[in-house]
Amino acid sequence: MRAPGVRECAPEPYMGLCSSMAERLGIRDGGIVTLVGDAGVRLLRAKLLASLPDEMAVIPAGLSGLEGLGAPFYARLIPRRDADG
């Protein structure tokens, strides 16, 4: 996303999670998760999405801060256990 006006209107990068995965990992809506994969490490805010099937997570394409992730990719998801997680 290169156009400044469009970038300002776009949501911050996030990871959408189904409720079953979030519950199993102890992740709250709005908490911070660490995504570790081939493209490096990213800190993303969790967004619980009731529409996702069990054990599924998604990352929207094209948001600023998510460059280089590619699709599909495999990564480890680590819940943060601090005040934000």
N, C-alpha and C positions, 0 to 999 in steps of 0.2 A: 504494500500500500504506500505509494509514493506521494500522492497529492495530500498536502497538509490539511485541507478542509475535510477530506474524506477520513483521514487518519484520526482527526480530532473527534469525529462522530462515531467511530468504531468502538466496540467494547474492548476492555482490556483482555489480553489472552487468558483463556481459562480451559480447564479440562472438565467436560461433562461426564458425570458418573451415574450409573444406575444405583438405586437405593440399596440393593443387596450388597454390592461391592463396597459402597461407602460404609455401611453398617459393619461389615466384616473387617474392614481396615480401620475403623474408628475415625472416619473422616466426616466432618460436619460441613454443611452447606456454607460456602464462603471461606472455609479453612484453606490453608496453604498445603499443597502437595509438592514433593520433589519428584520430577520425572528424570530418570537416568537412562540414557540410551546411546546408540551409536553417534547421534548428532550432538551429544554433550548433555549437560545438566540444565534443566529449566525449573524455575519455581513458578507454579501456576495456582491460581485460585480455583477451588473446587466448586462446581455448580451441579447440584443434584437435579437430574432430569428424569421425571417419572415416565417419560415416553421410551426410555431405553430398555432393551431386554436385559435379563439377569446377566451379571458378570461382564458387562460391556462398559467401555469408556470411549469417549470421543474428544477430539480436539478440532475446532473449526479451522478450516484452511484459509489462508490469506490474511490473518490478523498480524499486525505488527508485533514483533517479538517471537514469532514462531517460525521465522525463516530457517530453512535448512533441515526441517524435520522430515520432509518427504512423506510419502504414503505408499503402501502401508509401512509401519515400522514397529519394532518390538522394543519395549522399554520396561524398566522396573519402576513401580510407583511406590513412593515412600511417604507416608503421612507425617506431617510435622507435629511434634508434641509440645510446641511452645504455646504462647498465648493466642497466636493466630490460627493454630492448627486445629 
